[in-house]
């Protein structure tokens, strides 16, 4: 909503956890031209395609920003991204990467939160100010956003099933939690099923 129309735009989504997958699918539904999903984990990028990403890039740690930028330039035919979405929230990595991938006058949507108290402030580099980038914060959405999400699911306009990599019975909650926290067995998101 804060981005306005995304029709015919190139958009990079950095971080393909559950929220990155959700926003990739939503951007596709809203008419984005290219959705370029980036993540460290290859198994998450498989789910990116299921969530309508048009392209995927596996990034490495430490990140080779120039290689990622070069691949985005190739995919967008030199245009770069109109919008880059940071779903991770690390100042010296993902926020700056998003700025690098965005064309002059583009937008960086800040959704991801840094680990608690690890980064007290966010810095915008002077070079990014001189490129007239806009930074849009999307933390802590209003309750109305959740109501809209439920309506989109009920109406069949958003398919949440494509973000789940595993389904386990609720009685195995602890095992599911450990699997998700430790990224075991290619986990992206675990659906806990209650007995009928």
URWO-V178566 format. One record per pair of residues at least 12 apart in sequence whose ideal C-beta (glycine too) atoms are under 8 Angstrom apart, sorted by the first residue. I is the first residue (numbers start at 1). J is the second residue. D is the distance in Angstrom with one decimal. If there is no record, write none. Layout:
# URWO-V178566
I | J | D
I | J | D
This chain:
# URWO-V178566
1 | 145 | 7.6
2 | 109 | 7.1
2 | 136 | 5.0
2 | 137 | 8.0
2 | 138 | 5.7
3 | 83 | 6.2
3 | 107 | 6.6
3 | 109 | 6.3
3 | 136 | 6.8
5 | 30 | 7.7
5 | 31 | 7.7
6 | 27 | 5.7
6 | 30 | 5.0
6 | 31 | 6.3
6 | 32 | 4.6
6 | 82 | 8.0
6 | 83 | 6.9
7 | 30 | 7.2
7 | 31 | 3.9
7 | 32 | 7.4
7 | 33 | 7.9
8 | 31 | 6.9
8 | 32 | 7.7
8 | 33 | 4.8
9 | 32 | 5.4
9 | 33 | 5.9
9 | 34 | 7.9
9 | 81 | 7.9
9 | 82 | 4.1
9 | 83 | 6.0
10 | 32 | 7.6
10 | 33 | 5.9
10 | 34 | 4.5
10 | 36 | 7.2
10 | 75 | 7.8
10 | 76 | 4.7
10 | 79 | 6.1
10 | 80 | 7.1
10 | 81 | 4.7
10 | 82 | 5.5
10 | 83 | 7.7
11 | 27 | 5.5
11 | 32 | 5.0
11 | 34 | 6.9
11 | 35 | 5.5
11 | 36 | 7.0
11 | 81 | 6.0
11 | 82 | 6.7
11 | 83 | 4.6
11 | 84 | 7.2
11 | 85 | 6.7
12 | 36 | 4.6
12 | 37 | 8.0
12 | 38 | 6.3
12 | 72 | 6.4
12 | 81 | 4.7
12 | 83 | 7.5
12 | 84 | 4.4
12 | 85 | 6.9
12 | 98 | 7.0
12 | 101 | 4.8
12 | 102 | 7.8
13 | 27 | 7.3
13 | 35 | 6.4
13 | 36 | 7.1
13 | 37 | 5.3
13 | 38 | 6.9
13 | 53 | 7.3
13 | 84 | 8.0
13 | 85 | 4.7
13 | 87 | 6.3
14 | 38 | 4.8
14 | 39 | 7.9
14 | 84 | 6.6
14 | 85 | 6.6
14 | 86 | 5.4
14 | 87 | 6.1
14 | 88 | 6.1
14 | 94 | 5.1
14 | 97 | 6.0
14 | 98 | 5.7
14 | 101 | 7.9
15 | 38 | 7.3
15 | 39 | 6.3
15 | 86 | 7.1
15 | 87 | 3.4
15 | 88 | 4.0
15 | 94 | 6.7
15 | 112 | 5.9
16 | 37 | 5.2
16 | 38 | 7.3
16 | 39 | 4.0
16 | 41 | 7.6
16 | 44 | 4.1
16 | 45 | 6.4
16 | 47 | 6.8
16 | 48 | 5.1
16 | 53 | 8.0
16 | 87 | 7.5
16 | 188 | 7.9
17 | 44 | 7.1
17 | 87 | 6.7
17 | 188 | 7.3
17 | 189 | 7.8
18 | 163 | 5.2
18 | 188 | 7.0
18 | 189 | 4.6
19 | 87 | 5.5
19 | 111 | 6.7
19 | 112 | 7.8
20 | 37 | 7.0
20 | 39 | 7.2
20 | 44 | 7.8
20 | 48 | 7.8
20 | 85 | 7.8
20 | 87 | 4.1
21 | 44 | 7.7
21 | 47 | 5.7
21 | 48 | 6.6
21 | 50 | 8.0
21 | 51 | 4.4
21 | 162 | 7.1
21 | 163 | 4.6
21 | 188 | 7.2
21 | 189 | 7.8
22 | 51 | 7.4
22 | 158 | 7.9
22 | 160 | 7.7
22 | 163 | 6.4
23 | 85 | 6.0
23 | 87 | 6.8
23 | 111 | 7.2
24 | 37 | 5.7
24 | 48 | 6.0
24 | 51 | 4.6
24 | 52 | 6.1
24 | 53 | 4.9
25 | 51 | 4.2
25 | 52 | 5.2
25 | 158 | 6.5
25 | 159 | 7.2
25 | 162 | 6.8
26 | 158 | 6.8
27 | 52 | 7.9
28 | 51 | 7.6
28 | 52 | 3.4
28 | 53 | 7.6
28 | 54 | 7.9
29 | 52 | 7.5
29 | 157 | 6.6
29 | 158 | 6.9
34 | 54 | 5.0
34 | 55 | 6.4
34 | 75 | 6.5
34 | 76 | 6.5
35 | 52 | 6.5
35 | 53 | 4.7
35 | 54 | 5.3
35 | 55 | 7.4
36 | 53 | 6.9
36 | 54 | 7.1
36 | 55 | 4.6
36 | 56 | 7.4
36 | 57 | 6.4
36 | 72 | 6.3
36 | 75 | 6.0
36 | 76 | 8.0
36 | 81 | 7.1
37 | 51 | 8.0
37 | 53 | 3.9
37 | 55 | 7.2
37 | 56 | 4.9
37 | 57 | 7.3
38 | 56 | 7.5
38 | 57 | 4.8
38 | 58 | 7.8
38 | 59 | 5.4
38 | 68 | 6.9
38 | 97 | 7.9
39 | 56 | 7.8
39 | 58 | 6.8
39 | 59 | 6.8
40 | 58 | 7.2
40 | 59 | 5.8
40 | 60 | 7.3
40 | 61 | 5.9
41 | 58 | 7.9
41 | 183 | 6.7
42 | 58 | 5.5
43 | 165 | 7.4
43 | 186 | 4.0
43 | 188 | 6.7
44 | 188 | 5.6
45 | 57 | 7.9
45 | 58 | 6.0
47 | 162 | 6.9
47 | 163 | 6.7
47 | 165 | 6.6
47 | 188 | 5.1
50 | 162 | 4.4
51 | 162 | 5.2
51 | 163 | 6.8
55 | 75 | 5.2
57 | 71 | 5.5
57 | 72 | 7.5
59 | 97 | 8.0
63 | 93 | 6.2
63 | 97 | 6.6
65 | 96 | 7.7
65 | 97 | 6.0
65 | 100 | 5.7
68 | 97 | 6.7
68 | 100 | 7.7
68 | 101 | 7.2
69 | 100 | 5.3
69 | 101 | 6.3
72 | 101 | 5.0
79 | 103 | 6.4
80 | 101 | 6.5
80 | 102 | 6.4
80 | 103 | 3.9
80 | 106 | 7.3
81 | 101 | 5.0
81 | 102 | 5.2
81 | 103 | 6.4
81 | 106 | 6.3
82 | 102 | 7.5
82 | 103 | 6.3
82 | 106 | 5.2
82 | 107 | 7.1
83 | 102 | 7.0
83 | 106 | 6.2
83 | 107 | 4.8
83 | 108 | 7.5
83 | 109 | 6.3
84 | 97 | 7.7
84 | 98 | 3.7
84 | 99 | 7.3
84 | 101 | 4.7
84 | 102 | 4.7
84 | 106 | 7.1
84 | 107 | 7.7
84 | 108 | 5.3
84 | 109 | 7.4
85 | 98 | 7.2
85 | 108 | 7.8
85 | 109 | 4.5
85 | 111 | 6.2
86 | 98 | 4.7
86 | 108 | 6.5
86 | 109 | 6.9
86 | 110 | 5.4
86 | 111 | 6.3
86 | 112 | 5.2
87 | 111 | 5.3
87 | 112 | 4.7
88 | 112 | 4.2
89 | 110 | 7.2
89 | 111 | 7.6
89 | 112 | 3.2
89 | 113 | 4.7
89 | 114 | 4.5
90 | 112 | 7.7
90 | 114 | 5.9
90 | 119 | 7.6
91 | 114 | 6.6
91 | 119 | 5.0
91 | 122 | 5.6
91 | 123 | 6.6
94 | 112 | 6.7
95 | 108 | 7.2
95 | 110 | 7.0
95 | 122 | 6.5
96 | 125 | 6.9
99 | 124 | 7.9
99 | 125 | 6.9
99 | 128 | 4.5
99 | 131 | 8.0
99 | 133 | 6.1
102 | 131 | 7.9
102 | 133 | 5.8
104 | 131 | 4.8
104 | 132 | 6.2
104 | 133 | 7.9
105 | 131 | 7.4
105 | 132 | 4.9
105 | 133 | 7.3
105 | 134 | 7.9
106 | 133 | 5.9
106 | 134 | 7.4
107 | 133 | 7.0
107 | 134 | 4.7
107 | 135 | 7.6
107 | 136 | 5.7
108 | 133 | 5.9
108 | 134 | 7.3
108 | 135 | 5.1
108 | 136 | 7.1
109 | 136 | 5.0
109 | 138 | 5.6
110 | 122 | 7.8
110 | 135 | 6.2
110 | 136 | 6.8
110 | 137 | 5.1
110 | 138 | 6.5
110 | 139 | 7.1
111 | 138 | 4.7
111 | 139 | 6.9
113 | 139 | 6.4
163 | 188 | 6.6
163 | 189 | 4.9
164 | 188 | 7.4
164 | 189 | 5.1
164 | 190 | 7.0
164 | 191 | 4.4
165 | 186 | 6.2
165 | 187 | 5.5
165 | 188 | 4.0
165 | 189 | 6.1
165 | 190 | 7.4
166 | 179 | 7.0
166 | 185 | 7.2
166 | 187 | 5.7
166 | 189 | 7.7
166 | 190 | 4.6
166 | 191 | 7.1
167 | 190 | 7.3
167 | 191 | 4.6
167 | 192 | 7.9
167 | 193 | 5.8
168 | 190 | 5.9
168 | 191 | 7.5
168 | 192 | 6.1
168 | 193 | 7.1
169 | 192 | 7.4
169 | 193 | 5.6
169 | 194 | 8.0
169 | 195 | 6.9
170 | 192 | 4.7
170 | 193 | 6.4
170 | 194 | 5.0
170 | 195 | 7.4
171 | 195 | 7.9
172 | 192 | 8.0
173 | 192 | 6.3
176 | 190 | 4.4
176 | 192 | 6.0
